[in-house]
Amino acid sequence: MNKQTDDPAVVLIVDDEKSLRLMVKTIMEDRGWRVLEAENGLQGLEVLSRHRVDAVLADMRMPHMDGLEFLSRLKDDPGHPPVIMLTAYGSVNSAVEAMKLGAFDYLTKPADNEEVIALLNRAAEYGTYLEAARESTPAQETPGEGREMIGESPDMKEVLDIIARVGPSEAAVLIQGESGTGKELVAEALHAASPRAKSQLIKVNCAALPENLLESELFGYTRGAFTGANKDKPGRFQLAEKGTIFLDEIGEMSPPLQAKLLRALQEHEVEPLGGTRPQKVDVRVLAATNRDLEELITKKEFREDLYYRLNVIEIRLPPLRERIEDIPPLTAHLLGKLARKNKKKPPRLSPQFLEALKGYSWPGNIRELENVLERGLVMTASDTLEPRDLPEKIRQKPEGQKKSDSLEEAEKSALLQALELNDYHREKTAAYLGISRRTLQYKLRKYGLTRR
């Protein structure tokens, strides 16, 4: 059963102790959750067959069917909700066995109320990620490219919205972001959304060629222009006629070549090396950089007039560390692609594996994530990726965790303020924050703000 956006989160408590079920029911209903109950594993399985559940809290020892058997019966169902095991004995062996059977985590009785709340919130969040990965349909593909843009975070939704609005136009677009954030994918999506999609998207990496070769690649040359030029050769601008040219790493272009590019943009014409007559060109220009062009302008390393020609519309891609909610769907998508490439079955992901991915800072962004996932996929001997399949630097607690925690506190505080300003009306709050209602629902649950 698919979950609707406005539905409350649902927890199933499987325990033969009525007092414990009542305690959990009270604290979770007070936080906006719906609570279902079962006295043993058999009843728990029956409840799960009839209801959508976001998380399960199950006792280790119960009559008729204990927690471990209950968990083992769920293991073969890839769509089962995350299960947190409860034990009164603090048995390390039973806890380890539960984790091997796929438990999300475990708690020792008597459990602290705040610990129960925090763990159920995390489990429900993890279940939402898994459900999204199972049910998501591929994002719109760029014609001829077969590559997809994945993103549910507010920042990425804003990027996708700009692409949808700007793509059909003729406006020049400057795409800014760190290396590995997907600037080339944005260019492909802009081209695919434009009336020029039937013509070519020509890509030029301005950092890959020395100045003299880059000029001839961009504008072409005529026969005899230099030694070895025994015939006319069109440049990338001519090849992109009626289409789009994408100038990647534009910040690496030399000032003299910047002047020639500016003229091409202003006059809509290029002059091949050795030529005597300019040639008219009809192209749309997209550019990208991982450098701060305004700082380069201050240093006289980039032309201000060219900057404003290129930056009619600006798209800033957030680094992966600022969109950690996109890591699970990105991981699911990338692993599917990598599994096909390596002719392997896509592995399952343990909760601890995803938590480790979310806790890392990803200096190499999506490109680094893809490399790490391919390494894990190829090297693992199991059908489930665990933290041990990650490089040590990712398994370790990141130094910036305290900073991340403070950012989360700031976000929680901002959410509370927005809710109060809008009288706790969720649609108004989402509009005020500039995010979708679905994203707001996710954040409210993340911070335990589902009730006023």
N, C-alpha and C positions, 0 to 999 in steps of 0.2 A: 504494500500500500504506500503510495507516494505521500510524502508529508506536505501539507499546505503551509504557506508562509506564516499565517496567523495562528496556526495550531500551537498549543503549549507543548513544551517538552514532556515526555512521558518516561517514568521510571517504573520498572517492575521490581518489587521486593520479594525475594524467595527465601523465606525463613520460617521455621516452626515456632519462633518466639513472637507471640502477639505483641508484647510490649515493645520489642525492637521495631516491628513493622509500624506500630503507632507512632513511635518517636520519629522515624524517617518520614512517615506520611505527613506529620505535623510540620517539620522543618522545611520539607520540599514544597508542600502545597502553599506554605506561606511565601514562597519565592516564585509562585506562578506555575509550578509543575503539576502535572496530573500524575497520580500515583495508583498503580495496580498492585495487587497482592496475590501471593501464592504461599501455601504452607510447606510445599516440598517441590522437588525437581519435576515430578510428573505433572503436578498442577502448573508449574512454571512453563513447561513445554506446551501445555494446552492453552494457556493464556497467550503465549507468543504466536500460536497458530491463528489466533483470532484478532489480535491487536497490533497496531504499529507501536513499537517501543524504541526509545532513544538510548536507554541504558538500563542495565540489569545489576541489581545488588543481591548477591546470592550467598547464603550461608554454606560453610564447608560441610557441616554435619547436620543431616536432616533424616527423618525416617522415610522409608519407601524408595527414595532416590537422593543420594547425597550430592553435594555441590560438584565434586569432580566428575561423577557420572553425568550429571546435568550438563556440565561444560563439554564433556566428550561427545554428547549427543548433538550439541550445537556446532561442533567443529566442522562438520561436513557441509554446513549451510553457509556459503560465502556472504549471505546477506544478514547474518545474525547481528544483533546490536552488541556493543562492547559490554563485557561482563566484569564486574568488580567482585572479588571473592571476600567473604568475611570469615575469620577464624577466631575462636575464643582461646586458642592454645598458642598462637604465635609460632606454629610449627614451620620451621624453615623448609623442611622437606615437602610438606603439603603445599606451601606457597610456591615453591619451585615447580612442582608438578602442575599446579594450576596455570602458571605462566607458560609452561611447555604446551599445555592444551589450548592456549590462546587467550587466557584471561588478560584483560586490559591492565589490571592492577589488583592489589589485595589490601585489606585493612584488618587490623587486629582489634578484637573486642576488648573492652568497651571503646568504640570509635568516637573520636572527638567530632562534634557537630560540624564545625567549620571544615574539618578534613573531609567529611562525607560530602558536604556541599561542593567543595573545590574539586574533588575527584569525580563526582557525578557531572559537573559542568565540563570538565576536561573530556570525560568519556563521551558525552553527548556531542561535543565539538568534533571529536575524532570520528564518531559515527556519521556526522554530517559530511565530513570530508570523504569518507568511504562511499556514502550514498551518491555524492556528486560525481565521484570518479566512475561509479558503475553506470549511472544513468545519463551522464553528460553525452551529448552528441558532438561530433567534431565541429569546431568553429569554422566559420566561412573560410574556404581556401582561396588563396590567390591563384587565379587562372594561370596554368602553365608552371606554377611553382610547387603546389602541393604542400605548402607549409602553413602553419596555423598560429594564430595569436591566442594565447590562453591567459585569462585574467578575470577574477571576480572582485578584486580589491577596489575600493573607491578610486584610487589613483589610476588604475588600469581602465576602469569603466569610463573615466574622464578622457583618457587617451583614445579609447575606441569610439567615444562619442564625437571627439574632434575629427577623427578619421572619417566617420560617416558624414559629417557636415562639410568637411573641407575637400574630401576626395573628389567629388564631382566638379569642383571649381578649377580654375586655371592658376590659382595663387601659388607662388613659390612657398615652399615649406622648409624650415630649418628644424631638424630633428636633433635634439641634444640629450646626452646621457652617457653614463660610464660605458666602458668596453664590455661587451657581452650582454647588454640589456635588451637587444633586439631592434636596433635602429634600422637595419636592413629589412626586417620584417614589416616595419611601419611603412617604409618606402614602397614595398611590394603591395601592401594593402591600399595605400593611397592611389597607386597606379591602377590597381584592380577596380577601384571604386570610381574611376574617372572615365570620361568619354574616350580617352586615349587608350583604353585597355586593349583594344584590338590591334594596336601597334606595339612596338617593342618598348620594354623597359631596359635601358642600357645603363650598366653600372660601371663606375670608375672609382678605383681606390687611389686617392690623390697622394697617399703616403707610400705607395708601392713602387712609384717610378721617379727617377730623377727629373729635374725641371725640364730639360730639353726633350726627353722622351714623353713626358706628360703633355707638353704643348702639342706635339705632333699627334699624340693619341686623341686629344680633345678636338683639335681643329683640322687634322689631316695635313697632308703635304702634296706638293706637285712634283712631277718628274724633274730631276736635277736639282731639287732643293738642297740636297747634301749628298755626300759620297754614299753610293749604294741605293739612292732613291731613283730606281730605274722605271718607275711608273707612278701615276697619281694614286693616292690612297685617301679615301674619305676618313674623316675623324669621327669620334663618338657622337658629336653633335649631329653630323649628317646622318649617321646610322639611326639616330633616335628620331628622325623626322616624323612628325605627326604623333610621336609618342612621348616618352618621359626619359630624362637623363638623371641619374642619381649620383651625386658627387659625394662619396664617402670620405671621411677624414679631411674635410675642406680646410680645417685649421692648419694643415701641414703645407698648404700651397704657398709658394714663394710670392712676395709682393709684386714682382714684374708680371708674373702669370695672373695674379689677381686682377691687375689692370686690364689685361686682355679678356679675361672672363667677364669683367664688368661691362666692357664694350659689347661683348656678345649678348649679354642680358639686356642692355639698353637698346641696342640697335636691331636685335633679333637677326644677327648675321655674324658669320665667322670668316676669318681670312686664313686659308691654309698656308703653311710654311712654304715660301717660294712663290706664292701666288700673287697676282696683281689686282685681282678683283674679289671683293667680298662676296660671300654666298649667303643668301637668305636661308634661315632655318626656322622651323616651327616646332618648338619643343617646350615641354614644361620642365622646370628645374626643381629638383629636390636635393637638399644637401644635409649632411650629418657631421657631427663632431663630438668628441669626448673632451674637448678643451673649452676653456672659458674664453669665447671670442671677444667679449667686452674687455677682459684683461689684456688680451693680445692687442686690441685697439689702443689701449693706454700705452702699451710698450712699442707702438708703431710697427707691430708685426702683422697686423691685419687691417685692411682698408675699411674705414667706417662706412663709406658709401656702398661698398659691396655687401657689408653686413646687413644694411637695411634693404638692399635688393633681395637678398636671400631670405631674410627674416620677416616676410610678410605675415606668415603664420608660424608660430613657434609651438613645437611639441616637445615637452620634456618627459623623458622616460625615467621612472623612478628606479633606483637600484633594488635588487632583490631583497636586501635586508630591510627595506621600507615597505615591503608588500608580502610579509611572511604568510598571510592567509592564502596567497596564490601558490605556495610551495606544494601542498598536497595535490591540487589538480594538475600543476605543471609536472610533478613527479609521475603521476599516473599516465599523463600524455606521453612524456618522454620515454618512460619505460616500455610503453606499448610500441613506440617507434623503434627503440633500441632492440627490443626482443625480436621484432621482425627482421631487423638488420642482421642480428647475430643468430637468427634461426633458433631461438630459445622460447620457452613458454614464459609469459610474463609472471614474475614472482609476486607473492603476497608481501605486504609491508607490515612489520610489527609496529605497534604504537610508539615503542621506544626509538625505532629507526626514524619515524617522522618527527618525533620530538627533537632528536639530534639534528636533523636537517633544519628545523625551524630555529634552533638555538645558535646556528653558525652565522657568521657575518657575510659570507659569500662575496669576497672582493672581486672574484671573476664573474659574478652574476650568473645568468642562466647558462652561459657557456661552461662555467665551472661545474654547475649542478649537473649538466648533461654528462660531462666527463666522469664525475664521481659516480653517477648512476650506472654508466656503462661499465666502469671498473667493478662495481659491486655485482652487477648482473653476470659478468663474465667469470668472476673469481669465486662466487659463492658456491658452496656444495649443497645448499639447502634450497627448498622451494619458497622460503620466507627470508626476506632481507632483514637482518638484525644490525644493531650498532657495530658489532664486530666486523661487518662488511664495509665499514667506512674508514677512511684515513684517520689516523690518530688525532690530527688537529681538529677534526670535526666531532669526534667522540668526546673530546675534552670540553669542560665547561668554559665557554668563551669569557675572555676578560671583560668584555663590554656588557655582561649580563646585568650588572647593577644599573647601567645607563638605560638598557632596554626596559628594566622594571620601572624606572622613573618615568620613561616615556609612556608606558602603559597606565601609570597612575595619572599622568597628565591627560591622557585620552579619556580615562574614566571620569575625571573631574569635568572635562569639557562636555561629555555626554550628559552628565547630571545637570549642568548649567543649561544646556540646550533643552532638556526635558522640562525643567522648571520654567524657562522662558515661554515654552509653548504649552503650558498646563498639562504636560504629560500626554499630549496628543501625538501619536506616533507618526502619522502622515505629515503633520506640520513640522515635527522635529526633523524628520528625514529631509524635507524640503529646505528647512533652515540650514541644515548641515551640508546640503548639496550631495546627498547620497541616496541610494535606493532604499525602499522600506525593508527589503530583504537584508541588505547590508546592516541597516540599523538593528533589525531583529537579531542578527548574528552577534553584533557588538553588545547588545543588551544582555544576551545570554552569557557571553564571554565574561562580562564583569558582574554577573549576578544581579542585573538591574531589571529583571522581567516584571517586577511588581513595584508600584509606587511606594 
